Amino acid sequence: MITQGLLPERLSFTCSHKWEDGKKEEWNGIITKLRITSNFIEFLIISRSSLYVICGKGERGFWACIPDYMAGCNLSSWLNDSFYNTEKLLAATNNTVDAITIAEALKLLSNEELIRG
């Protein structure tokens, strides 16, 4: 179920990734716009790029669409499962940084109980 409620003023998070060459990288993201309806949630992430995401829950579980990539995918039943969700988003976007960023944003929204399974 997607909840309706008050939006915290700032929804910021940190992402990290260890590349194949062993280099570890960190970057920040912030959810700047958020629209919660009874059927889906839309949000805008400002990070290394600007990412518009629509997420909902259907009969088969959660899904996400990233219109700028013309891509979408199914997600874990637990939106705080950033490992699984990153893998699914990576397959859809073919962009490691953006996949991690979206997965971490979904994890934050789940942990803040703005989205519930």
MDAnalysis code that builds the backbone (N, CA, C; Angstrom):
import MDAnalysis as mda
import numpy as np

u = mda.Universe.empty(351, n_residues=117, atom_resindex=np.repeat(np.arange(117), 3), trajectory=True)
u.add_TopologyAttr("name", ["N", "CA", "C"] * 117)
u.add_TopologyAttr("resid", np.arange(1, 118))
u.add_TopologyAttr("resname", ["MET", "ILE", "THR", "GLN", "GLY", "LEU", "LEU", "PRO", "GLU", "ARG", "LEU", "SER", "PHE", "THR", "CYS", "SER", "HIS", "LYS", "TRP", "GLU", "ASP", "GLY", "LYS", "LYS", "GLU", "GLU", "TRP", "ASN", "GLY", "ILE", "ILE", "THR", "LYS", "LEU", "ARG", "ILE", "THR", "SER", "ASN", "PHE", "ILE", "GLU", "PHE", "LEU", "ILE", "ILE", "SER", "ARG", "SER", "SER", "LEU", "TYR", "VAL", "ILE", "CYS", "GLY", "LYS", "GLY", "GLU", "ARG", "GLY", "PHE", "TRP", "ALA", "CYS", "ILE", "PRO", "ASP", "TYR", "MET", "ALA", "GLY", "CYS", "ASN", "LEU", "SER", "SER", "TRP", "LEU", "ASN", "ASP", "SER", "PHE", "TYR", "ASN", "THR", "GLU", "LYS", "LEU", "LEU", "ALA", "ALA", "THR", "ASN", "ASN", "THR", "VAL", "ASP", "ALA", "ILE", "THR", "ILE", "ALA", "GLU", "ALA", "LEU", "LYS", "LEU", "LEU", "SER", "ASN", "GLU", "GLU", "LEU", "ILE", "ARG", "GLY"])
u.atoms.positions = np.array([
    [0.837, -1.180, 0.000],
    [0.000, 0.000, 0.000],
    [0.882, 1.243, 0.000],
    [0.499, 2.234, -0.715],
    [1.209, 3.500, -0.713],
    [0.442, 4.434, 0.195],
    [1.144, 5.015, 1.148],
    [0.498, 5.855, 2.140],
    [0.396, 7.284, 1.650],
    [-0.508, 8.024, 2.255],
    [-0.603, 9.445, 2.005],
    [-0.275, 10.138, 3.312],
    [0.541, 11.139, 3.265],
    [0.920, 11.826, 4.491],
    [1.732, 13.063, 4.184],
    [2.256, 13.666, 5.231],
    [3.041, 14.871, 5.088],
    [4.446, 14.542, 4.607],
    [4.963, 15.373, 3.751],
    [6.299, 15.192, 3.206],
    [7.314, 15.846, 4.132],
    [8.305, 15.096, 4.600],
    [9.384, 15.731, 5.346],
    [10.039, 16.794, 4.461],
    [10.518, 17.873, 5.089],
    [11.070, 18.974, 4.302],
    [12.228, 18.540, 3.420],
    [13.099, 17.696, 3.932],
    [14.248, 17.246, 3.140],
    [14.359, 15.742, 3.209],
    [14.426, 15.137, 2.086],
    [14.650, 13.699, 2.004],
    [15.975, 13.488, 1.285],
    [17.057, 13.453, 2.049],
    [18.369, 13.290, 1.447],
    [18.969, 11.953, 1.844],
    [19.889, 11.465, 1.020],
    [20.486, 10.157, 1.238],
    [21.865, 10.128, 0.608],
    [22.638, 9.134, 0.981],
    [23.986, 8.948, 0.443],
    [24.051, 7.616, -0.280],
    [24.736, 7.606, -1.395],
    [24.940, 6.397, -2.196],
    [26.428, 6.086, -2.249],
    [26.751, 4.812, -2.446],
    [28.150, 4.437, -2.623],
    [28.238, 3.210, -3.523],
    [29.411, 3.077, -4.136],
    [29.653, 1.931, -5.004],
    [31.146, 1.672, -5.071],
    [31.507, 0.407, -5.065],
    [32.898, 0.028, -5.253],
    [33.030, -0.521, -6.669],
    [33.814, 0.165, -7.505],
    [33.993, -0.205, -8.897],
    [34.937, -1.397, -9.017],
    [34.969, -1.996, -10.183],
    [35.801, -3.185, -10.419],
    [37.286, -2.924, -10.183],
    [37.729, -1.690, -10.371],
    [39.139, -1.371, -10.145],
    [39.462, -1.137, -8.669],
    [38.452, -1.322, -7.796],
    [38.650, -1.173, -6.359],
    [38.367, 0.218, -5.837],
    [38.162, 1.174, -6.714],
    [37.876, 2.550, -6.301],
    [36.471, 2.636, -5.710],
    [36.365, 3.217, -4.516],
    [35.061, 3.410, -3.886],
    [34.634, 4.854, -4.099],
    [33.386, 5.019, -4.448],
    [32.859, 6.335, -4.753],
    [31.587, 6.572, -3.952],
    [31.391, 7.794, -3.476],
    [30.172, 8.178, -2.763],
    [29.596, 9.439, -3.390],
    [28.275, 9.554, -3.348],
    [27.598, 10.747, -3.825],
    [26.291, 10.889, -3.060],
    [25.758, 12.091, -3.076],
    [24.531, 12.407, -2.347],
    [23.360, 12.552, -3.309],
    [22.188, 12.311, -2.783],
    [20.961, 12.516, -3.534],
    [19.927, 13.164, -2.643],
    [18.994, 13.844, -3.240],
    [17.889, 14.439, -2.482],
    [16.607, 14.311, -3.315],
    [15.545, 13.945, -2.649],
    [14.231, 13.891, -3.290],
    [13.631, 15.281, -3.130],
    [13.467, 15.979, -4.247],
    [13.038, 17.370, -4.176],
    [11.547, 17.551, -4.419],
    [10.956, 16.659, -5.156],
    [9.513, 16.722, -5.406],
    [8.944, 15.341, -5.153],
    [7.795, 15.314, -4.530],
    [7.165, 14.037, -4.204],
    [5.658, 14.195, -4.308],
    [5.049, 13.297, -5.043],
    [3.585, 13.266, -5.164],
    [3.125, 11.867, -4.803],
    [2.281, 11.789, -3.797],
    [1.790, 10.499, -3.322],
    [0.296, 10.411, -3.621],
    [-0.102, 9.368, -4.327],
    [-1.516, 9.120, -4.569],
    [-1.859, 7.746, -3.981],
    [-3.092, 7.360, -4.105],
    [-3.489, 6.049, -3.584],
    [-2.971, 4.903, -4.458],
    [-2.580, 5.189, -5.707],
    [-2.157, 4.136, -6.635],
    [-0.671, 4.125, -6.952],
    [-0.016, 5.262, -6.828],
    [1.404, 5.335, -7.188],
    [2.041, 6.528, -6.496],
    [3.351, 6.588, -6.610],
    [4.120, 7.698, -6.067],
    [5.056, 8.180, -7.173],
    [5.181, 9.491, -7.304],
    [6.122, 10.055, -8.271],
    [7.096, 10.907, -7.494],
    [8.363, 10.879, -7.894],
    [9.328, 11.722, -7.220],
    [10.460, 12.108, -8.152],
    [11.107, 13.205, -7.812],
    [12.237, 13.714, -8.560],
    [13.464, 13.666, -7.660],
    [14.510, 13.025, -8.141],
    [15.764, 12.930, -7.417],
    [16.759, 13.864, -8.091],
    [17.423, 14.682, -7.280],
    [18.533, 15.480, -7.763],
    [19.789, 14.861, -7.175],
    [20.649, 14.415, -8.040],
    [21.894, 13.773, -7.634],
    [22.928, 14.118, -8.696],
    [23.631, 13.126, -9.187],
    [24.558, 13.395, -10.293],
    [23.803, 13.780, -11.548],
    [22.587, 13.336, -11.636],
    [21.688, 13.736, -12.706],
    [20.324, 13.963, -12.067],
    [19.379, 14.347, -12.856],
    [18.012, 14.540, -12.394],
    [17.210, 13.321, -12.840],
    [16.596, 12.635, -11.897],
    [15.891, 11.391, -12.199],
    [14.428, 11.492, -11.761],
    [13.522, 11.347, -12.711],
    [12.086, 11.324, -12.437],
    [11.659, 9.860, -12.401],
    [10.999, 9.463, -11.296],
    [10.631, 8.061, -11.094],
    [9.159, 7.975, -10.702],
    [8.492, 6.984, -11.236],
    [7.119, 6.659, -10.846],
    [7.165, 5.242, -10.305],
    [6.592, 5.034, -9.121],
    [6.620, 3.716, -8.480],
    [5.223, 3.377, -7.996],
    [4.854, 2.133, -8.165],
    [3.540, 1.693, -7.720],
    [3.574, 0.239, -7.310],
    [2.429, -0.243, -6.898],
    [2.312, -1.635, -6.511],
    [1.098, -2.225, -7.198],
    [1.329, -3.319, -7.886],
    [0.257, -4.021, -8.565],
    [0.075, -5.407, -7.975],
    [-0.665, -6.217, -8.662],
    [-0.942, -7.577, -8.211],
    [0.335, -8.400, -8.047],
    [1.354, -8.116, -8.867],
    [2.604, -8.882, -8.831],
    [3.698, -8.196, -8.024],
    [3.367, -7.145, -7.292],
    [4.351, -6.464, -6.458],
    [4.681, -5.068, -6.956],
    [5.761, -4.513, -6.407],
    [6.174, -3.161, -6.764],
    [6.807, -3.108, -8.147],
    [6.711, -1.943, -8.764],
    [7.331, -1.675, -10.049],
    [7.815, -0.229, -10.055],
    [8.744, 0.065, -10.932],
    [9.219, 1.436, -11.103],
    [9.343, 1.730, -12.584],
    [9.026, 2.957, -12.955],
    [9.220, 3.439, -14.314],
    [10.118, 4.666, -14.246],
    [11.039, 4.732, -15.172],
    [11.950, 5.860, -15.292],
    [11.734, 6.413, -16.701],
    [10.815, 7.371, -16.860],
    [10.447, 7.838, -18.191],
    [11.609, 8.375, -19.025],
    [12.573, 9.053, -18.407],
    [13.694, 9.591, -19.181],
    [14.523, 8.490, -19.823],
    [14.507, 7.316, -19.247],
    [15.196, 6.167, -19.827],
    [14.264, 5.335, -20.712],
    [12.982, 5.683, -20.726],
    [11.971, 4.868, -21.396],
    [12.080, 3.428, -20.905],
    [12.184, 3.283, -19.564],
    [12.441, 1.976, -18.959],
    [11.562, 1.777, -17.733],
    [11.376, 0.516, -17.407],
    [10.654, 0.151, -16.204],
    [11.044, -1.255, -15.797],
    [10.736, -1.600, -14.552],
    [11.069, -2.940, -14.074],
    [10.259, -3.268, -12.828],
    [10.216, -4.559, -12.532],
    [9.657, -5.004, -11.270],
    [10.703, -4.789, -10.194],
    [10.243, -4.665, -8.950],
    [11.128, -4.459, -7.811],
    [10.873, -5.531, -6.762],
    [11.698, -5.540, -5.748],
    [11.511, -6.445, -4.619],
    [10.219, -6.090, -3.881],
    [9.682, -7.052, -3.168],
    [8.525, -6.795, -2.310],
    [8.902, -5.892, -1.143],
    [10.192, -5.802, -0.881],
    [10.716, -4.944, 0.183],
    [11.521, -3.846, -0.486],
    [10.971, -2.630, -0.482],
    [11.642, -1.536, -1.174],
    [12.941, -1.122, -0.498],
    [13.174, -1.570, 0.724],
    [14.453, -1.267, 1.364],
    [15.533, -2.281, 0.987],
    [15.224, -3.215, 0.099],
    [16.203, -4.176, -0.412],
    [16.957, -3.514, -1.573],
    [17.910, -2.659, -1.221],
    [18.592, -1.884, -2.246],
    [19.468, -2.742, -3.160],
    [19.974, -3.879, -2.672],
    [20.796, -4.742, -3.530],
    [19.963, -5.296, -4.694],
    [18.844, -5.936, -4.371],
    [17.989, -6.528, -5.414],
    [17.450, -5.446, -6.345],
    [16.960, -4.353, -5.760],
    [16.376, -3.293, -6.578],
    [17.413, -2.636, -7.480],
    [18.642, -2.496, -6.994],
    [19.703, -1.958, -7.844],
    [19.928, -2.867, -9.041],
    [19.949, -4.173, -8.821],
    [20.155, -5.123, -9.926],
    [19.043, -5.000, -10.966],
    [17.806, -4.909, -10.518],
    [16.675, -4.789, -11.451],
    [16.723, -3.450, -12.199],
    [17.021, -2.372, -11.464],
    [17.090, -1.054, -12.088],
    [18.279, -0.943, -13.039],
    [19.374, -1.598, -12.713],
    [20.545, -1.612, -13.595],
    [20.211, -2.308, -14.915],
    [19.486, -3.405, -14.843],
    [19.087, -4.106, -16.068],
    [18.187, -3.213, -16.934],
    [17.367, -2.383, -16.293],
    [16.448, -1.515, -17.042],
    [17.137, -0.281, -17.605],
    [18.064, 0.308, -16.846],
    [18.660, 1.579, -17.250],
    [20.049, 1.457, -17.859],
    [20.737, 0.372, -17.546],
    [22.122, 0.169, -17.975],
    [23.025, 1.304, -17.487],
    [22.720, 1.827, -16.280],
    [23.501, 2.916, -15.691],
    [23.660, 2.632, -14.199],
    [24.855, 2.250, -13.796],
    [25.106, 1.841, -12.413],
    [24.785, 2.945, -11.416],
    [25.277, 4.145, -11.664],
    [25.084, 5.252, -10.719],
    [23.604, 5.580, -10.558],
    [22.879, 5.678, -11.659],
    [21.451, 6.002, -11.572],
    [20.654, 4.873, -10.934],
    [20.999, 3.624, -11.217],
    [20.301, 2.490, -10.602],
    [20.490, 2.505, -9.086],
    [21.702, 2.719, -8.628],
    [21.968, 2.782, -7.185],
    [21.224, 3.961, -6.571],
    [21.253, 5.107, -7.240],
    [20.592, 6.303, -6.725],
    [19.090, 6.079, -6.547],
    [18.443, 5.494, -7.537],
    [16.999, 5.236, -7.442],
    [16.713, 4.214, -6.344],
    [17.506, 3.150, -6.272],
    [17.299, 2.126, -5.235],
    [17.448, 2.719, -3.840],
    [18.418, 3.593, -3.651],
    [18.607, 4.223, -2.337],
    [17.473, 5.193, -2.019],
    [16.941, 5.877, -3.033],
    [15.792, 6.753, -2.820],
    [14.565, 5.941, -2.408],
    [14.342, 4.805, -3.072],
    [13.222, 3.927, -2.703],
    [13.391, 3.399, -1.284],
    [14.602, 3.057, -0.917],
    [14.885, 2.590, 0.444],
    [14.538, 3.673, 1.465],
    [14.936, 4.907, 1.179],
    [14.622, 6.026, 2.070],
    [13.114, 6.227, 2.198],
    [12.404, 6.219, 1.069],
    [10.951, 6.401, 1.107],
    [10.273, 5.285, 1.892],
    [10.792, 4.051, 1.762],
    [10.254, 2.930, 2.520],
    [10.543, 3.093, 4.015],
    [11.784, 3.444, 4.337],
    [12.162, 3.610, 5.742],
    [11.414, 4.763, 6.405],
    [11.086, 5.784, 5.633],
    [10.302, 6.929, 6.155],
    [8.811, 6.592, 6.172],
    [8.464, 5.395, 5.723],
    [7.085, 4.896, 5.660],
    [6.186, 5.738, 4.757],
    [6.796, 6.323, 3.725],
    [6.000, 7.007, 2.709],
    [5.494, 6.027, 1.667],
    [6.150, 4.859, 1.582],
    [5.687, 3.737, 0.760],
    [5.705, 2.519, 1.656],
    [4.643, 1.742, 1.625],
    [4.595, 0.494, 2.403],
    [4.135, -0.652, 1.533],
    [4.679, -1.818, 1.820],
    [4.318, -3.020, 1.064],
    [3.045, -3.647, 1.503],
])
